[in-house]
């Protein structure tokens, strides 16, 4: 059997238009309660494809819900469901700050 080497990523979620001057971070560095928007998902391997399957795509809004006591894993909310990721997975997701959507504002108002 021969081993294949992947020279280019199979999945490239990065876009040229994301350099708007906003601060980019990786998802693992975002504080609890913050809202961010996905700018890119790095990598072209099975993990990057799985993150795509789970809905982590360019433009998706994500809220950081909670972190384990030692900071790993972290629970995120996107597309109306909660997703738990390890730090190694969330490090692949580049995000920029985002204001909460109107549905998130309504949800927070209903909870209080």
DONUPA-735721 format. One record per residue: residue number from 1; residue in one letter; x negated, y, z of N, C-alpha, C, O in turn. Coordinates in nm, 4 decimals. Atoms other than C-alpha are relative to their C-alpha. Last residue first. Layout:
BEGIN
(NUM, 'A', (X, Y, Z), (X, Y, Z), (X, Y, Z), (X, Y, Z))
...
# end
This chain:
BEGIN
(112, 'X', (0.0063, -0.0833, -0.1202), (3.5048, 3.6971, 3.2432), (0.1334, 0.0442, 0.0501), (0.1414, 0.1147, 0.1506))
(111, 'X', (0.0548, 0.0735, -0.1138), (3.5060, 3.3973, 3.0088), (-0.0009, 0.0843, 0.1285), (-0.0069, 0.0296, 0.2386))
(110, 'X', (-0.1015, 0.0933, -0.0483), (3.7402, 3.5625, 2.7592), (-0.0480, -0.0746, 0.1228), (0.0330, -0.1166, 0.2055))
(109, 'X', (-0.1071, -0.0768, -0.0630), (3.5037, 3.8554, 2.7160), (0.1052, -0.0895, 0.0589), (0.1604, -0.0578, 0.1643))
(108, 'X', (0.0527, -0.0498, -0.1270), (3.2083, 3.6233, 2.6506), (0.1058, 0.0799, 0.0758), (0.1128, 0.0735, 0.1985))
(107, 'X', (0.0140, 0.1155, -0.0884), (3.4042, 3.4343, 2.3836), (-0.0495, 0.0454, 0.1367), (-0.0027, -0.0047, 0.2390))
(106, 'X', (-0.1335, 0.0393, -0.0441), (3.5122, 3.7609, 2.2194), (-0.0061, -0.1155, 0.0987), (0.0695, -0.1173, 0.1958))
(105, 'X', (-0.0449, -0.1064, -0.0894), (3.1503, 3.8832, 2.2065), (0.1379, -0.0343, 0.0550), (0.1628, -0.0170, 0.1743))
(104, 'X', (0.0723, 0.0177, -0.1254), (3.0417, 3.5482, 2.0606), (0.0407, 0.1061, 0.1019), (0.0512, 0.0766, 0.2210))
(103, 'X', (-0.0572, 0.1170, -0.0660), (3.3152, 3.5687, 1.7964), (-0.0697, -0.0276, 0.1325), (-0.0057, -0.0709, 0.2284))
(102, 'X', (-0.1260, -0.0393, -0.0644), (3.2080, 3.9259, 1.7137), (0.0646, -0.1186, 0.0696), (0.1289, -0.1002, 0.1729))
(101, 'X', (-0.1099, -0.0166, 0.0948), (2.8528, 3.8038, 1.6441), (0.1267, 0.0370, 0.0761), (0.1313, 0.0240, 0.1984))
(100, 'X', (-0.1010, 0.1059, -0.0023), (2.5783, 3.8623, 1.9001), (0.1119, 0.0296, -0.0986), (0.1499, 0.1451, -0.1176))
(99, 'X', (-0.1078, -0.0365, -0.0914), (2.3081, 4.1040, 1.7843), (0.1009, -0.1135, 0.0010), (0.1174, -0.1815, -0.1002))
(98, 'X', (-0.1317, -0.0171, 0.0608), (2.0098, 3.9385, 1.6240), (0.0977, 0.0448, 0.1072), (0.0883, 0.0029, 0.2226))
(97, 'X', (-0.1096, -0.0395, -0.0885), (1.6372, 3.9276, 1.6954), (0.1297, 0.0234, -0.0766), (0.1288, 0.0669, -0.1918))
(96, 'X', (0.0077, -0.1428, -0.0276), (1.4195, 3.7412, 1.4438), (0.1196, 0.0372, 0.0871), (0.2212, -0.0323, 0.0858))
(95, 'X', (-0.1246, -0.0756, -0.0175), (1.3528, 3.3694, 1.4175), (-0.0300, 0.1481, 0.0162), (-0.1432, 0.1879, 0.0436))
(94, 'X', (0.0307, -0.1426, -0.0143), (1.0871, 3.1201, 1.3088), (0.1298, 0.0780, -0.0019), (0.2176, 0.0532, -0.0845))
(93, 'X', (-0.1085, -0.0871, 0.0452), (1.1745, 2.7550, 1.3746), (-0.0377, 0.1453, 0.0277), (-0.0494, 0.1866, 0.1431))
(92, 'X', (-0.0033, -0.0024, 0.1465), (0.8758, 2.5195, 1.3901), (0.1000, 0.1003, -0.0551), (0.0954, 0.1340, -0.1734))
(91, 'X', (0.1133, -0.0804, 0.0472), (0.8073, 2.5913, 1.7573), (-0.0009, 0.0137, -0.1517), (-0.0631, 0.1058, -0.2048))
(90, 'X', (-0.0430, -0.1404, 0.0073), (1.1596, 2.4631, 1.8339), (-0.1131, 0.0932, -0.0422), (-0.0875, 0.2053, -0.0860))
(89, 'X', (-0.0968, -0.0191, 0.1087), (1.0532, 2.1088, 1.7444), (0.0375, 0.1471, -0.0152), (0.0429, 0.1990, -0.1267))
(88, 'X', (0.0705, 0.0267, 0.1261), (0.7363, 2.0977, 1.9562), (0.0920, 0.0174, -0.1206), (0.0460, 0.0539, -0.2288))
(87, 'X', (0.0808, -0.1160, 0.0377), (0.9263, 2.2674, 2.2403), (-0.0697, -0.0221, -0.1345), (-0.0780, 0.0699, -0.2158))
(86, 'X', (0.1284, -0.0063, -0.0696), (1.1814, 1.9885, 2.2494), (-0.0773, 0.1220, -0.0493), (-0.0485, 0.1766, -0.1558))
(85, 'X', (0.1244, 0.0225, 0.0742), (1.5273, 2.0606, 2.1189), (-0.1193, 0.0024, 0.0928), (-0.1217, 0.0763, 0.1913))
(84, 'X', (0.1144, 0.0050, -0.0907), (1.8798, 2.0338, 2.2643), (-0.1251, -0.0356, -0.0815), (-0.1280, -0.1368, -0.1515))
(83, 'X', (0.1083, 0.0832, 0.0508), (2.1646, 2.1413, 2.0365), (-0.1183, 0.0097, 0.0959), (-0.1607, 0.1196, 0.1313))
(82, 'X', (0.1250, -0.0158, -0.0720), (2.4961, 2.2848, 2.1475), (-0.1004, -0.1044, -0.0458), (-0.0667, -0.2209, -0.0670))
(81, 'X', (0.0390, 0.1162, -0.0806), (2.7881, 2.3213, 1.9084), (-0.1342, 0.0283, 0.0672), (-0.2058, 0.1209, 0.0290))
(80, 'X', (-0.1034, 0.0452, -0.0925), (2.9847, 2.6100, 1.7544), (-0.0339, -0.1253, 0.0790), (0.0536, -0.1801, 0.1460))
(79, 'X', (-0.1123, 0.0612, 0.0717), (2.7615, 2.6542, 1.4466), (0.1068, -0.0557, 0.0944), (0.1774, -0.1498, 0.0582))
(78, 'X', (-0.0105, -0.0447, 0.1379), (2.4681, 2.7257, 1.6767), (0.1158, -0.0732, -0.0658), (0.1444, -0.1877, -0.0308))
(77, 'X', (-0.1332, 0.0115, 0.0586), (2.4081, 2.6976, 2.0506), (-0.0030, 0.0598, -0.1403), (-0.0512, 0.1712, -0.1611))
(76, 'X', (-0.0381, -0.1110, 0.0868), (2.0636, 2.6195, 2.1892), (0.1438, -0.0206, -0.0464), (0.1926, -0.1335, -0.0517))
(75, 'X', (-0.1299, 0.0180, 0.0647), (1.9536, 2.3963, 2.4773), (0.0350, 0.1284, -0.0750), (0.0286, 0.2382, -0.0197))
(74, 'X', (-0.0869, -0.1168, -0.0054), (1.5844, 2.3912, 2.5680), (0.1282, -0.0315, -0.0760), (0.1268, -0.1027, -0.1764))
(73, 'X', (-0.0548, -0.0582, 0.1222), (1.3598, 2.0928, 2.6429), (0.0869, 0.1232, 0.0273), (0.1067, 0.1632, 0.1420))
(72, 'X', (-0.0081, 0.0922, 0.1132), (1.1138, 2.1870, 2.7903), (0.0839, -0.1201, 0.0405), (0.0475, -0.1862, 0.1377))
(71, 'X', (-0.0075, -0.0666, 0.1299), (1.0833, 2.4995, 3.0024), (0.0127, -0.0909, -0.1202), (0.0137, -0.0427, -0.2335))
(70, 'X', (0.1361, -0.0228, 0.0476), (0.9634, 2.3333, 3.3249), (-0.0029, 0.0581, -0.1412), (-0.1092, 0.0652, -0.2029))
(69, 'X', (0.0825, -0.0706, -0.0981), (1.3029, 2.3724, 3.4913), (-0.1435, 0.0270, -0.0448), (-0.1991, 0.1313, -0.0104))
(68, 'X', (0.0333, 0.0898, -0.1103), (1.4886, 2.2706, 3.1715), (-0.0935, 0.0748, 0.0960), (-0.1568, 0.1723, 0.0556))
(67, 'X', (0.1260, 0.0726, 0.0097), (1.6039, 2.5625, 2.9625), (-0.0146, -0.0922, 0.1198), (0.0348, -0.0630, 0.2287))
(66, 'X', (0.0711, 0.0303, -0.1250), (1.9470, 2.7098, 2.9020), (-0.1278, -0.0785, -0.0298), (-0.1447, -0.1384, -0.1360))
(65, 'X', (-0.0944, 0.0261, -0.1086), (2.1795, 2.8614, 2.6412), (-0.0713, -0.0257, 0.1324), (-0.0435, 0.0422, 0.2313))
(64, 'X', (0.0717, 0.0845, -0.0952), (1.9527, 3.0254, 2.3818), (0.0886, -0.0151, 0.1224), (0.1173, 0.0832, 0.1908))
(63, 'X', (0.0072, -0.0548, -0.1355), (2.1876, 3.1557, 2.1132), (-0.0758, -0.0993, 0.0878), (-0.0559, -0.2204, 0.0784))
(62, 'X', (0.0247, 0.0961, -0.1071), (2.1335, 3.0841, 1.7436), (-0.0025, 0.0755, 0.1328), (-0.0605, 0.1836, 0.1431))
(61, 'X', (0.0156, -0.0634, -0.1305), (2.2602, 3.2682, 1.4351), (-0.0084, -0.1073, 0.1086), (0.0675, -0.2042, 0.1080))
(60, 'X', (-0.0861, 0.0536, -0.1052), (2.1982, 3.0925, 1.1023), (-0.0293, 0.0718, 0.1319), (-0.1452, 0.0901, 0.1691))
(59, 'X', (-0.1205, -0.0798, -0.0172), (2.0439, 3.3083, 0.8288), (0.0908, -0.0455, 0.1125), (0.1832, 0.0273, 0.1490))
(58, 'X', (0.0167, -0.1447, 0.0103), (1.7823, 3.0580, 0.7133), (0.1361, 0.0688, 0.0119), (0.2326, 0.0313, -0.0546))
(57, 'X', (0.0319, -0.0500, 0.1343), (1.8715, 2.7046, 0.8206), (-0.0121, 0.1513, 0.0039), (0.0338, 0.2149, 0.0989))
(56, 'X', (0.0978, -0.1077, -0.0170), (1.8849, 2.5180, 1.1513), (-0.0527, 0.0407, -0.1371), (-0.1523, -0.0119, -0.1866))
(55, 'X', (-0.0560, -0.1328, 0.0220), (2.2029, 2.3210, 1.0847), (-0.0952, 0.1152, 0.0186), (-0.0543, 0.2304, 0.0043))
(54, 'X', (-0.0680, -0.0438, -0.1219), (2.1205, 1.9775, 1.2288), (0.0529, 0.1427, -0.0106), (0.1177, 0.1911, 0.0822))
(53, 'X', (-0.1231, 0.0782, -0.0133), (2.0380, 1.8466, 0.8807), (0.0821, 0.0441, 0.1207), (0.2051, 0.0391, 0.1178))
(52, 'X', (-0.0900, -0.0484, 0.1043), (1.7825, 2.1278, 0.8418), (0.1347, -0.0724, 0.0085), (0.2397, -0.0087, -0.0006))
(51, 'X', (-0.0442, -0.1311, -0.0478), (1.6238, 2.0336, 1.1736), (0.0966, 0.0629, -0.0999), (0.1948, 0.1259, -0.0608))
(50, 'X', (-0.1001, 0.0246, -0.1046), (1.6148, 1.6737, 1.0475), (0.0512, 0.1312, 0.0578), (0.1709, 0.1435, 0.0840))
(49, 'X', (-0.1244, 0.0419, 0.0671), (1.4391, 1.7795, 0.7255), (0.1113, -0.0231, 0.1023), (0.2270, 0.0110, 0.0776))
(48, 'X', (-0.0555, -0.1189, 0.0653), (1.1787, 1.9697, 0.9278), (0.1306, -0.0336, -0.0716), (0.2251, 0.0452, -0.0685))
(47, 'X', (-0.0551, -0.0850, -0.1058), (1.1278, 1.6637, 1.1491), (0.0614, 0.1255, -0.0596), (0.1696, 0.1665, -0.0176))
(46, 'X', (-0.1294, 0.0522, -0.0457), (1.0926, 1.4326, 0.8481), (0.0618, 0.0870, 0.1089), (0.1840, 0.1004, 0.1145))
(45, 'X', (-0.0043, 0.1398, -0.0413), (0.8129, 1.6413, 0.6965), (0.1400, -0.0388, 0.0479), (0.2355, 0.0372, 0.0320))
(44, 'X', (-0.0656, 0.0718, 0.1077), (0.7948, 1.9601, 0.4965), (0.0128, -0.1470, 0.0316), (0.0216, -0.2301, -0.0587))
(43, 'X', (0.0298, 0.1413, 0.0177), (0.6985, 2.2072, 0.7626), (0.0789, -0.0618, -0.1127), (0.1805, -0.0080, -0.1569))
(42, 'X', (0.1300, 0.0398, 0.0530), (0.8112, 2.5432, 0.8925), (-0.0133, -0.1513, -0.0106), (0.0392, -0.2257, 0.0723))
(41, 'X', (0.0338, 0.1244, -0.0703), (1.1731, 2.6474, 0.9318), (-0.1265, -0.0525, -0.0655), (-0.1284, -0.0815, -0.1851))
(40, 'X', (0.0663, 0.1078, 0.0736), (1.2325, 3.0096, 0.8332), (-0.0147, -0.1218, 0.0900), (-0.0160, -0.1101, 0.2126))
(39, 'X', (0.0688, -0.0607, 0.1139), (1.4155, 3.3307, 0.9288), (-0.0643, -0.1079, -0.0863), (-0.0669, -0.0965, -0.2088))
(38, 'X', (0.1072, 0.0802, 0.0588), (1.6700, 3.1886, 1.1728), (-0.0534, 0.0695, -0.1251), (0.0223, 0.1104, -0.2132))
(37, 'X', (-0.0382, 0.0505, 0.1309), (1.8734, 3.4594, 1.3482), (-0.1197, -0.0724, -0.0604), (-0.2318, -0.0217, -0.0562))
(36, 'X', (0.0983, -0.0167, 0.1063), (1.8424, 3.5301, 1.7193), (0.0562, -0.0568, -0.1300), (0.1540, -0.1316, -0.1298))
(35, 'X', (-0.0525, 0.0390, 0.1304), (2.0713, 3.5816, 2.0169), (-0.1062, 0.0292, -0.1044), (-0.1647, 0.1375, -0.1063))
(34, 'X', (0.0307, -0.0808, 0.1185), (1.9198, 3.5914, 2.3645), (0.0655, -0.0593, -0.1243), (0.0846, -0.1804, -0.1353))
(33, 'X', (-0.1023, -0.1010, 0.0220), (2.0863, 3.4369, 2.6706), (-0.0206, 0.0853, -0.1245), (0.0684, 0.1614, -0.1627))
(32, 'X', (-0.1370, 0.0464, -0.0186), (1.7764, 3.2452, 2.7791), (0.0978, 0.1168, -0.0168), (0.0737, 0.2271, 0.0324))
(31, 'X', (-0.0556, 0.0075, -0.1355), (1.4552, 3.3982, 2.6488), (0.1441, -0.0470, -0.0001), (0.2168, -0.0299, -0.0979))
(30, 'X', (-0.1150, -0.0880, -0.0206), (1.3036, 3.3213, 2.3078), (0.0601, -0.0238, 0.1386), (0.0733, -0.1378, 0.1829))
(29, 'X', (0.0420, -0.1172, -0.0792), (0.9531, 3.1739, 2.2886), (0.1145, 0.0944, 0.0344), (0.0914, 0.1996, 0.0941))
(28, 'X', (0.0413, 0.0422, -0.1339), (1.0528, 2.8218, 2.1723), (-0.0371, 0.1161, 0.0912), (-0.0470, 0.0972, 0.2124))
(27, 'X', (-0.1170, 0.0236, -0.0839), (1.2449, 2.9706, 1.8771), (-0.0374, -0.0410, 0.1422), (0.0379, -0.0125, 0.2353))
(26, 'X', (-0.0475, 0.1365, 0.0172), (0.9297, 3.1089, 1.7167), (0.1074, -0.0247, 0.1058), (0.1065, 0.0376, 0.2120))
(25, 'X', (0.0511, 0.0885, -0.1046), (0.8972, 3.4818, 1.7003), (0.0367, -0.1414, -0.0400), (0.1106, -0.1630, -0.1360))
(24, 'X', (-0.0237, 0.1437, 0.0149), (0.9462, 3.7434, 1.4308), (-0.0661, -0.0732, 0.1147), (-0.1769, -0.0392, 0.1563))
(23, 'X', (0.0943, 0.0883, -0.0667), (0.9722, 4.1100, 1.5189), (0.0400, -0.1450, -0.0188), (0.1512, -0.1846, 0.0159))
(22, 'X', (-0.0475, 0.0471, -0.1296), (1.1625, 4.3128, 1.2646), (-0.1016, -0.0977, 0.0573), (-0.1822, -0.1558, -0.0154))
(21, 'X', (0.0581, -0.0774, -0.1067), (0.9703, 4.4951, 0.9922), (0.0492, -0.0441, 0.1378), (-0.0002, 0.0051, 0.2393))
(20, 'X', (-0.0763, -0.1233, -0.0163), (1.1987, 4.3694, 0.7186), (-0.0552, 0.0865, 0.1110), (0.0054, 0.1876, 0.1466))
(19, 'X', (0.0921, -0.0961, -0.0592), (0.9610, 4.0973, 0.6027), (0.0665, 0.1367, 0.0091), (0.0318, 0.2289, -0.0648))
(18, 'X', (-0.0141, -0.0067, -0.1441), (1.2331, 3.8365, 0.5508), (-0.0964, 0.0968, 0.0670), (-0.0939, 0.1093, 0.1895))
(17, 'X', (-0.0684, -0.1213, -0.0452), (1.2752, 3.9092, 0.1795), (0.0072, 0.0112, 0.1509), (0.0715, 0.1035, 0.2008))
(16, 'X', (0.0864, -0.1160, 0.0163), (1.0129, 3.6589, 0.0610), (0.0627, 0.1244, 0.0615), (-0.0096, 0.2170, 0.0986))
(15, 'X', (-0.0369, -0.0837, 0.1135), (1.2116, 3.3701, 0.1994), (-0.0924, 0.1202, -0.0051), (-0.1446, 0.1637, 0.0975))
(14, 'X', (0.0476, -0.1370, -0.0066), (1.0974, 3.0856, 0.4190), (0.0430, 0.0754, -0.1249), (0.0448, 0.0203, -0.2350))
(13, 'X', (-0.1116, -0.0880, -0.0335), (1.3143, 2.7766, 0.4194), (-0.0419, 0.1454, 0.0053), (0.0427, 0.2334, 0.0209))
(12, 'X', (0.0526, -0.1325, -0.0284), (1.0609, 2.5627, 0.2384), (0.1175, 0.0927, 0.0218), (0.1847, 0.1332, -0.0730))
(11, 'X', (-0.1048, -0.0957, -0.0327), (1.1430, 2.1963, 0.2469), (-0.0670, 0.1321, 0.0313), (-0.1532, 0.1389, 0.1189))
(10, 'X', (-0.1203, 0.0441, 0.0693), (0.9226, 1.9407, 0.0763), (0.1137, 0.0985, 0.0207), (0.1973, 0.1182, -0.0674))
(9, 'X', (-0.1147, 0.0362, -0.0813), (0.6140, 2.1311, 0.1856), (0.1186, -0.0432, -0.0856), (0.1458, 0.0157, -0.1902))
(8, 'X', (-0.0893, -0.1131, -0.0140), (0.3225, 2.1155, -0.0560), (0.1202, -0.0424, 0.0826), (0.1619, -0.1581, 0.0770))
(7, 'X', (0.0786, -0.1221, 0.0071), (0.0207, 1.8865, -0.0487), (0.0859, 0.1241, 0.0145), (0.0366, 0.2280, 0.0586))
(6, 'X', (-0.0896, -0.1078, 0.0433), (0.1995, 1.5769, 0.0719), (-0.0789, 0.1289, 0.0032), (-0.1200, 0.1748, 0.1098))
(5, 'X', (0.0312, -0.1247, -0.0677), (-0.0490, 1.2938, 0.0839), (0.0906, 0.1075, -0.0567), (0.0974, 0.1275, -0.1780))
(4, 'X', (-0.0199, -0.1229, 0.0747), (0.0790, 0.9524, -0.0076), (-0.0371, 0.1197, 0.0855), (-0.0111, 0.1221, 0.2058))
(3, 'X', (-0.0563, -0.1050, -0.0839), (-0.0703, 0.6420, 0.1490), (0.0113, 0.1269, -0.0822), (-0.0855, 0.1694, -0.1452))
(2, 'X', (0.0751, -0.1248, 0.0027), (-0.1205, 0.3476, -0.0775), (0.0725, 0.1047, 0.0841), (0.1952, 0.1064, 0.0939))
(1, 'X', (-0.0832, -0.1185, 0.0000), (0.0000, 0.0000, 0.0000), (-0.0873, 0.1243, 0.0000), (-0.1904, 0.1294, 0.0670))
# end
